[in-house]
């Protein structure tokens, strides 16, 4: 019998990224076992590229799966032939949404305990060098990502982002994301100007990060980049990371993300409106002034 574990990615880039500690633990559990990961989306492959704990990274599509006829047949007609495990969190009990990190919930799928729970992205040397050169002329670089494509209730008012940037002229704010996302005044506009891997590389070299609960907040954890993340309708216990200051007002109706999903708040979005520019500014300054920043950051390289 083949000694392999076949995994299928799921969700957005953040959902994939929070599974990387589990992938590592699974490989360390049995070094002789081949770990095969099929990606539902092509950008999932960007997240997992060069990961030394994955023996084979593949795109989950019949046009590419023809190279692996045994897996293709099993996936289409007889899943019992191959034990496909989807990295989906739909099995989560409601209490765990507010009391346990998603990284450890992912590990619960396999009944394992994580000794290391940092997210992992593996960059090539040339990717690191590109980012260093790109940021070389700037001081106190803060990468910012202010948008979420999965939930309108994740967002903070654009006027407050504008005010925050204006209040810290000594910092170089660089806004990344898609071109159609709201522009923050005063920030350097790099929306739509980087690939996903380039955005990862910039995060590895930035001095700080600020944003909302979305994919790039999970990327910050992969490199230990000190950041500030704003939470409203989602729980920082579930989705937050220790490298960030997670600002959360814990209003009575929050977290409501898994109830409202993509519907807008009917209570005037109080959870985000209560977050002030001043407290976000103080949190960011605190993060940027951390001593021994280079020791604080843990950068990942390809093996």
C-alpha positions as CSV (number, residue, x, y, z in Angstrom):
1,X,0.0,0.0,0.0
2,X,1.2,3.5,-0.8
3,X,2.5,5.4,2.2
4,X,1.1,8.7,1.2
5,X,-1.3,11.3,2.6
6,X,-3.3,13.2,0.1
7,X,-4.6,16.7,1.1
8,X,-6.8,19.1,-0.7
9,X,-6.6,22.8,0.0
10,X,-9.7,24.9,0.6
11,X,-10.9,28.5,0.9
12,X,-8.8,31.7,0.5
13,X,-5.0,32.2,0.9
14,X,-5.4,32.7,4.6
15,X,-7.3,29.4,5.0
16,X,-4.4,27.6,3.2
17,X,-1.7,29.4,5.2
18,X,-3.1,28.5,8.6
19,X,-2.8,24.9,7.6
20,X,0.9,25.0,7.0
21,X,1.8,24.3,10.7
22,X,-0.3,21.1,10.4
23,X,1.4,20.1,7.2
24,X,4.8,20.4,8.9
25,X,3.6,18.4,11.9
26,X,2.2,15.6,9.6
27,X,5.5,15.3,7.8
28,X,7.5,15.3,11.0
29,X,5.2,12.6,12.4
30,X,6.2,10.2,9.6
31,X,9.2,11.2,7.5
32,X,8.8,8.2,5.2
33,X,5.3,9.2,4.2
34,X,4.8,11.3,1.0
35,X,2.5,14.3,1.5
36,X,0.7,15.2,-1.7
37,X,-1.3,18.5,-1.8
38,X,-3.9,19.2,-4.5
39,X,-4.8,22.9,-4.7
40,X,-8.3,24.0,-5.5
41,X,-7.1,27.4,-6.7
42,X,-3.9,28.4,-8.5
43,X,-3.1,31.0,-5.9
44,X,-3.0,28.3,-3.3
45,X,0.1,27.0,-5.1
46,X,1.7,30.4,-4.6
47,X,1.2,30.0,-0.8
48,X,2.6,26.5,-0.7
49,X,5.4,26.7,-3.3
50,X,8.8,25.5,-2.1
51,X,7.4,24.1,1.1
52,X,9.9,21.4,2.1
53,X,7.2,19.4,4.0
54,X,5.2,18.8,0.8
55,X,6.5,16.1,-1.5
56,X,4.3,16.9,-4.4
57,X,2.2,20.1,-5.0
58,X,-0.5,19.8,-7.7
59,X,-3.4,21.7,-9.2
60,X,-6.8,20.1,-8.6
61,X,-8.2,20.1,-12.1
62,X,-8.8,17.2,-14.5
63,X,-6.6,18.8,-17.2
64,X,-3.6,18.5,-14.9
65,X,-4.6,15.4,-12.9
66,X,-4.3,13.2,-16.0
67,X,-0.6,12.8,-15.0
68,X,-1.8,11.0,-11.9
69,X,-4.5,8.6,-13.3
70,X,-4.9,6.6,-10.0
71,X,-5.7,9.8,-8.1
72,X,-7.9,11.1,-10.9
73,X,-9.9,7.9,-11.1
74,X,-10.3,7.8,-7.3
75,X,-11.3,11.5,-7.1
76,X,-13.9,11.2,-9.9
77,X,-15.3,7.7,-9.3
78,X,-14.2,5.9,-6.2
79,X,-12.8,8.1,-3.4
80,X,-12.3,5.0,-1.2
81,X,-9.2,4.1,-3.3
82,X,-7.4,7.2,-2.0
83,X,-7.9,8.9,1.4
84,X,-8.5,12.5,0.3
85,X,-8.6,14.9,3.3
86,X,-10.0,18.4,2.6
87,X,-8.6,21.1,4.8
88,X,-12.0,22.5,5.5
89,X,-13.0,23.9,8.9
90,X,-16.7,23.2,8.6
91,X,-16.4,20.5,11.3
92,X,-15.6,23.1,13.9
93,X,-17.9,23.1,17.0
94,X,-19.4,26.6,17.6
95,X,-17.6,27.2,21.0
96,X,-14.2,26.7,19.3
97,X,-14.9,29.6,17.0
98,X,-14.3,31.9,20.0
99,X,-11.9,29.9,22.2
100,X,-9.3,28.2,20.0
101,X,-6.9,29.3,17.2
102,X,-7.8,28.1,13.7
103,X,-4.3,26.7,13.4
104,X,-4.9,24.2,16.2
105,X,-8.4,23.5,14.9
106,X,-6.8,22.5,11.5
107,X,-4.5,20.1,13.4
108,X,-7.5,18.6,15.2
109,X,-8.6,17.2,11.8
110,X,-5.7,14.7,12.2
111,X,-5.8,14.5,16.0
112,X,-2.3,15.9,16.4
113,X,-0.9,18.6,18.7
114,X,1.2,21.5,17.2
115,X,4.5,22.2,18.9
116,X,5.1,25.0,16.4
117,X,2.2,27.0,15.2
118,X,3.6,29.8,13.1
119,X,2.4,30.0,9.5
120,X,5.0,29.1,7.0
121,X,5.9,30.6,3.6
122,X,9.1,29.7,1.9
123,X,10.8,32.3,-0.3
124,X,13.6,31.9,-2.8
125,X,16.8,33.9,-2.3
126,X,16.0,35.9,-5.4
127,X,12.5,36.8,-4.1
128,X,14.1,38.1,-0.9
129,X,16.7,40.0,-2.9
130,X,14.0,41.6,-5.1
131,X,12.0,42.8,-2.0
132,X,15.1,44.2,-0.3
133,X,16.0,46.2,-3.4
134,X,12.4,47.4,-3.9
135,X,12.3,48.8,-0.3
136,X,15.9,49.9,-0.1
137,X,15.3,53.6,-0.4
138,X,12.4,53.7,2.1
139,X,12.5,54.1,5.9
140,X,10.1,52.7,8.4
141,X,8.1,50.7,5.9
142,X,4.6,49.7,6.9
143,X,2.8,47.4,4.5
144,X,-0.9,48.0,4.7
145,X,-3.9,45.9,3.5
146,X,-7.2,47.5,4.4
147,X,-9.6,45.3,2.4
148,X,-11.3,42.0,2.8
149,X,-13.1,40.3,-0.2
150,X,-15.0,37.9,2.0
151,X,-16.8,40.1,4.4
152,X,-17.9,43.8,4.2
153,X,-18.1,43.9,8.0
154,X,-14.3,43.4,8.3
155,X,-13.7,46.9,7.0
156,X,-12.8,50.1,8.8
157,X,-13.8,53.5,7.4
158,X,-11.5,54.7,4.7
159,X,-11.5,58.2,6.3
160,X,-9.9,56.7,9.4
161,X,-7.2,55.0,7.3
162,X,-6.5,58.4,5.7
163,X,-6.3,60.1,9.1
164,X,-3.9,57.4,10.4
165,X,-1.5,57.8,7.5
166,X,-1.6,61.5,7.8
167,X,-0.8,61.3,11.5
168,X,2.4,59.4,10.9
169,X,4.4,61.2,8.2
170,X,7.7,59.6,9.4
171,X,6.5,56.2,8.2
172,X,6.4,55.0,4.7
173,X,3.0,53.4,4.2
174,X,2.7,51.1,1.2
175,X,-0.8,49.9,0.3
176,X,-1.0,46.5,-1.4
177,X,-4.1,44.6,-2.7
178,X,-6.3,44.6,-5.7
179,X,-6.6,47.7,-7.9
180,X,-10.3,47.9,-7.2
181,X,-9.9,48.3,-3.5
182,X,-10.4,51.7,-1.8
183,X,-7.3,53.9,-2.0
184,X,-5.8,55.2,1.2
185,X,-4.7,58.9,0.8
186,X,-1.0,59.5,1.6
187,X,0.0,55.9,1.2
188,X,2.2,54.7,-1.7
189,X,-0.2,53.0,-4.1
190,X,1.1,49.5,-5.0
191,X,-2.4,48.1,-5.4
192,X,-2.5,45.7,-8.4
193,X,1.3,46.2,-9.0
194,X,2.6,43.1,-7.3
195,X,2.1,39.4,-7.7
196,X,1.1,37.3,-4.7
197,X,4.6,36.0,-4.2
198,X,6.0,39.6,-4.5
199,X,3.6,40.7,-1.8
200,X,4.9,37.9,0.4
201,X,8.4,39.0,-0.3
202,X,7.6,42.6,0.6
203,X,6.0,41.4,3.9
204,X,9.2,39.6,4.8
205,X,11.2,42.8,4.5
206,X,8.8,45.4,5.8
207,X,9.3,46.9,9.2
208,X,5.6,46.6,10.1
209,X,2.2,45.7,8.9
210,X,-1.3,47.1,9.5
211,X,-4.7,45.9,8.2
212,X,-7.9,44.1,8.8
213,X,-8.6,40.4,9.3
214,X,-7.7,39.1,5.8
215,X,-5.1,37.1,4.0
216,X,-2.1,39.4,4.5
217,X,-2.6,39.4,8.3
218,X,-1.9,35.7,8.2
219,X,1.1,36.3,5.9
220,X,2.6,38.7,8.5
221,X,2.7,35.7,11.0
222,X,4.8,33.7,8.5
223,X,7.6,36.2,8.9
224,X,7.0,37.5,12.4
225,X,6.4,41.0,11.0
226,X,5.0,43.1,13.9
227,X,1.6,44.4,13.0
228,X,-1.7,45.8,14.0
229,X,-4.9,44.0,12.9
230,X,-8.4,45.3,13.3
231,X,-11.1,42.8,14.2
232,X,-14.9,43.5,14.2
233,X,-17.2,40.7,13.2
234,X,-14.5,38.0,13.6
235,X,-12.7,36.7,16.6
236,X,-9.0,37.4,17.2
237,X,-8.9,34.3,19.3
238,X,-9.9,32.2,16.3
239,X,-8.1,34.2,13.5
240,X,-5.5,36.3,15.3
241,X,-1.7,35.8,15.6
242,X,0.8,36.6,18.4
243,X,3.0,38.8,16.2
244,X,0.2,41.3,15.9
245,X,-1.6,43.6,18.3
246,X,-5.2,42.5,17.6
247,X,-7.7,45.3,18.3
248,X,-11.1,44.0,19.1
249,X,-14.0,45.7,20.9
250,X,-16.0,42.6,21.8
251,X,-19.4,44.2,21.5
252,X,-22.3,42.0,22.5
253,X,-23.3,41.1,18.9
254,X,-19.7,40.2,17.9
255,X,-18.3,37.9,16.5
256,X,-21.0,37.5,13.9
257,X,-19.0,36.6,10.8
258,X,-20.3,33.0,10.6
259,X,-23.9,34.2,11.0
260,X,-24.0,37.2,8.7
261,X,-21.3,35.9,6.2
262,X,-21.5,38.4,3.4
263,X,-24.5,40.3,4.6
264,X,-23.9,43.8,6.0
265,X,-24.3,44.6,9.7
266,X,-27.8,45.8,10.8
267,X,-26.4,47.4,14.0
268,X,-24.5,50.3,12.5
269,X,-21.2,48.4,12.4
270,X,-20.4,49.4,15.9
271,X,-17.7,46.8,16.4
272,X,-15.4,48.7,13.9
273,X,-16.7,52.2,14.5
274,X,-15.6,52.0,18.1
275,X,-12.0,51.5,17.0
276,X,-10.3,55.0,17.1
277,X,-7.5,56.3,15.0
278,X,-5.6,57.2,18.1
279,X,-5.6,53.7,19.6
280,X,-4.5,52.2,16.2
281,X,-1.8,54.8,15.9
282,X,-0.5,54.0,19.4
283,X,-0.5,50.3,18.7
284,X,1.4,50.7,15.5
285,X,4.0,53.0,17.0
286,X,4.4,50.5,19.8
287,X,5.0,47.7,17.3
288,X,7.4,49.8,15.2
289,X,9.5,50.7,18.2
290,X,10.1,47.1,19.2
291,X,13.8,46.6,20.0
292,X,15.9,44.2,18.1
293,X,13.5,44.0,15.1
294,X,15.8,41.7,13.1
295,X,15.8,39.2,15.9
296,X,12.1,39.4,16.3
297,X,11.5,38.6,12.6
298,X,11.9,35.0,11.4
299,X,12.4,34.9,7.7
300,X,11.8,31.7,5.6
301,X,14.1,30.5,2.9
302,X,13.9,27.7,0.4
303,X,15.9,24.6,1.2
